[in-house]
Amino acid sequence: MRIRVKLVTAITGMVSIIVVSLSLLYLSQLLSERIQQTYLNNDIAAHQVLLAVQAAIEHGLAHVEVPPNDPEALNDAIADALQNDAALQLTLSSFIRYAPTIYDINVADSNERILLSTDPLSQGRTMAPEPAFLSLQKMTAWRKFRIVFGPPAVYAVDARLDRKGTHFLTVRVGVRTTFLRNQLAPWLRAEFAIVILSMLITILLAALLSNMALHPLQVISD
């Protein structure tokens, strides 16, 4: 192989490696930003539900006599207040209907017993352990990609309500990875197509310009 061909191949290969590395870094950063934005949106939703829960409890218990030393009776009264509050029900329905990544919303007491849920079958049961959505943010880009586009899973975004310094209630917004995938897939396909096109154009220009720049070597060799 002539030296000119070797040099052109080496320069093009080097440019290709740089372009591929920068493109992968760009895609990983965009994926992280999208996941971060999803967390922020669902964290806002969890705290909005928490405010609606507080209002429902205050309204529902305003005229209810609860024995002061009977936590079970208090939990039952709170569950009844939550389940019969129209404003809270409307808030939950609106998030389930219009928030694209929310799978379910649960309100549980300090013992993780679900007092109110968007899934009626879950009410009264113990809230199942779910990984925190924040843990997804701390993973590498490759693991994020594998989880989002892998088997279905639900990640939790929690908002806690404390009473007298102790844990009182938890609002948990469940984010299903398949819903997140449906939101990210069209965007990733578009970005991936742009990156591939940019890579091909850059590599082609690198080969062309390096070939032109090294043309004098061919003249000298001849």
C-alpha positions as CSV (number, residue, x, y, z in Angstrom):
1,M,0.0,0.0,0.0
2,R,1.4,3.4,-1.0
3,I,2.2,5.9,1.8
4,R,-0.4,8.3,0.6
5,V,-3.1,5.7,1.0
6,K,-1.8,4.7,4.4
7,L,-1.9,8.3,5.6
8,V,-5.4,9.0,4.2
9,T,-6.6,5.8,5.9
10,A,-5.0,6.7,9.2
11,I,-6.3,10.3,9.2
12,T,-9.8,9.1,8.3
13,G,-9.7,6.4,10.9
14,M,-8.6,8.9,13.6
15,V,-11.4,11.4,12.7
16,S,-13.9,8.5,12.7
17,I,-13.0,7.5,16.2
18,I,-13.2,11.1,17.4
19,V,-16.6,11.6,15.8
20,V,-18.1,8.4,17.1
21,S,-16.9,9.1,20.6
22,L,-18.3,12.6,20.6
23,S,-21.6,11.4,19.1
24,L,-22.0,8.7,21.8
25,L,-21.2,11.2,24.5
26,Y,-23.8,13.6,23.0
27,L,-26.5,11.0,22.9
28,S,-25.7,9.9,26.5
29,Q,-25.9,13.4,27.7
30,L,-29.3,14.0,26.0
31,L,-30.6,10.7,27.4
32,S,-29.6,11.8,30.9
33,E,-31.2,15.2,30.5
34,R,-34.5,13.6,29.3
35,I,-34.5,11.3,32.3
36,Q,-33.7,14.2,34.6
37,Q,-36.6,16.2,33.1
38,T,-38.9,13.2,33.6
39,Y,-38.0,13.0,37.2
40,L,-38.6,16.7,37.8
41,N,-42.0,16.5,36.1
42,N,-43.1,13.5,38.2
43,D,-41.6,15.0,41.4
44,I,-43.8,18.0,40.8
45,A,-46.8,15.7,40.3
46,A,-46.1,13.9,43.5
47,H,-45.9,17.1,45.5
48,Q,-49.1,18.4,43.9
49,V,-50.9,15.2,44.9
50,L,-49.4,15.6,48.4
51,L,-50.9,19.1,48.7
52,A,-54.3,17.7,47.5
53,V,-54.0,14.9,50.1
54,Q,-53.3,17.4,52.9
55,A,-56.3,19.5,51.9
56,A,-58.5,16.4,51.8
57,I,-57.4,15.3,55.2
58,E,-58.0,18.7,56.7
59,H,-61.4,18.9,55.1
60,G,-62.4,15.3,55.9
61,L,-61.4,15.3,59.5
62,A,-62.7,18.8,60.3
63,H,-65.9,17.4,61.9
64,V,-64.8,13.9,62.8
65,E,-64.1,12.8,66.3
66,V,-61.1,10.4,66.4
67,P,-59.8,8.8,69.6
68,P,-56.4,10.4,70.3
69,N,-54.7,7.1,71.3
70,D,-56.1,4.9,68.5
71,P,-53.8,5.1,65.4
72,E,-55.8,2.5,63.6
73,A,-59.0,4.6,63.9
74,L,-57.1,7.6,62.7
75,N,-55.8,5.8,59.6
76,D,-59.4,4.6,58.8
77,A,-60.7,8.1,59.1
78,I,-57.9,9.4,56.9
79,A,-58.6,6.7,54.3
80,D,-62.3,7.5,54.3
81,A,-61.5,11.2,53.9
82,L,-59.1,10.6,51.0
83,Q,-61.4,8.2,49.2
84,N,-64.4,10.6,49.4
85,D,-62.7,13.8,48.4
86,A,-63.8,14.8,44.9
87,A,-61.0,17.3,44.3
88,L,-58.3,14.7,45.2
89,Q,-59.9,12.1,42.9
90,L,-60.0,14.6,40.1
91,T,-56.3,15.4,40.6
92,L,-55.3,11.7,40.5
93,S,-57.5,11.1,37.4
94,S,-55.9,14.1,35.6
95,F,-52.4,12.9,36.2
96,I,-53.1,9.3,35.1
97,R,-54.8,10.6,32.0
98,Y,-52.5,13.3,30.9
99,A,-49.0,12.6,32.4
100,P,-47.4,10.3,29.8
101,T,-45.0,8.4,32.0
102,I,-47.1,7.9,35.2
103,Y,-48.2,4.3,35.7
104,D,-50.0,4.7,39.1
105,I,-50.3,6.9,42.2
106,N,-50.5,5.5,45.7
107,V,-51.0,7.2,49.1
108,A,-49.8,5.0,52.0
109,D,-49.6,5.4,55.7
110,S,-46.5,5.1,57.9
111,N,-46.9,1.3,57.8
112,E,-46.9,1.3,53.9
113,R,-50.6,0.3,53.9
114,I,-52.2,1.9,50.8
115,L,-55.0,4.2,51.8
116,L,-55.8,5.5,48.3
117,S,-54.7,4.3,44.9
118,T,-55.4,4.9,41.2
119,D,-55.7,1.1,41.1
120,P,-58.7,0.1,43.2
121,L,-57.4,-3.4,43.7
122,S,-54.3,-2.0,45.5
123,Q,-56.2,-0.2,48.3
124,G,-55.7,-1.8,51.7
125,R,-52.6,-3.7,50.6
126,T,-49.0,-3.1,51.5
127,M,-47.2,-0.9,49.1
128,A,-44.7,-3.1,47.1
129,P,-41.1,-2.0,47.2
130,E,-40.0,-0.2,44.1
131,P,-36.6,1.2,43.2
132,A,-36.3,4.9,43.4
133,F,-36.2,6.9,40.2
134,L,-33.2,8.8,41.5
135,S,-31.2,5.6,41.4
136,L,-31.8,5.5,37.6
137,Q,-30.3,8.9,37.3
138,K,-27.1,7.8,38.9
139,M,-26.5,4.9,36.5
140,T,-24.2,4.9,33.5
141,A,-25.6,5.8,30.1
142,W,-25.4,2.2,29.0
143,R,-27.3,0.9,32.0
144,K,-30.0,3.6,31.6
145,F,-30.4,2.6,28.0
146,R,-30.7,-1.1,28.9
147,I,-33.3,-0.4,31.7
148,V,-35.4,2.0,29.6
149,F,-35.4,-0.3,26.6
150,G,-35.3,-3.6,28.6
151,P,-38.0,-5.5,30.4
152,P,-40.8,-3.5,32.0
153,A,-40.2,-2.1,35.4
154,V,-41.7,0.6,37.7
155,Y,-39.6,3.2,39.4
156,A,-40.9,5.3,42.3
157,V,-40.9,9.1,42.9
158,D,-41.9,9.7,46.5
159,A,-43.2,12.7,48.4
160,R,-43.4,12.3,52.2
161,L,-45.6,14.0,54.7
162,D,-44.3,14.2,58.3
163,R,-46.3,14.9,61.4
164,K,-44.7,16.0,64.7
165,G,-41.3,15.0,63.3
166,T,-42.3,11.4,62.3
167,H,-43.3,9.9,59.0
168,F,-47.0,10.1,58.5
169,L,-47.9,9.6,54.8
170,T,-46.2,8.8,51.5
171,V,-47.4,9.8,48.1
172,R,-45.7,7.5,45.5
173,V,-45.8,8.2,41.8
174,G,-44.9,5.0,39.8
175,V,-43.0,5.6,36.5
176,R,-43.1,2.7,34.2
177,T,-40.1,2.2,31.9
178,T,-42.3,1.2,28.9
179,F,-44.1,4.6,29.2
180,L,-40.7,6.3,29.4
181,R,-39.5,4.3,26.4
182,N,-42.5,5.4,24.4
183,Q,-41.6,9.0,25.1
184,L,-37.9,8.6,24.4
185,A,-38.0,6.3,21.4
186,P,-39.1,8.8,18.7
187,W,-36.7,11.4,20.0
188,L,-33.8,9.0,20.1
189,R,-34.5,7.7,16.6
190,A,-34.5,11.3,15.3
191,E,-31.3,12.2,17.2
192,F,-29.6,8.9,16.1
193,A,-30.4,9.6,12.5
194,I,-28.9,13.1,12.7
195,V,-25.8,11.7,14.4
196,I,-25.2,9.0,11.8
197,L,-25.7,11.5,9.0
198,S,-23.2,13.9,10.6
199,M,-20.7,11.1,11.2
200,L,-20.9,10.0,7.5
201,I,-20.5,13.6,6.2
202,T,-17.6,14.3,8.6
203,I,-15.8,11.1,7.7
204,L,-16.3,11.7,4.0
205,L,-15.0,15.2,4.3
206,A,-12.0,14.0,6.3
207,A,-11.1,11.5,3.7
208,L,-11.5,14.0,0.9
209,L,-9.6,16.8,2.5
210,S,-6.8,14.5,3.7
211,N,-6.5,13.1,0.2
212,M,-6.2,16.6,-1.3
213,A,-3.7,17.7,1.3
214,L,-1.5,14.7,0.7
215,H,-1.6,15.0,-3.1
216,P,1.9,16.5,-3.2
217,L,3.3,13.3,-1.6
218,Q,1.9,11.4,-4.7
219,V,3.7,13.9,-7.0
220,I,7.0,13.5,-5.1
221,S,6.5,9.7,-5.1
222,D,5.9,9.7,-8.9
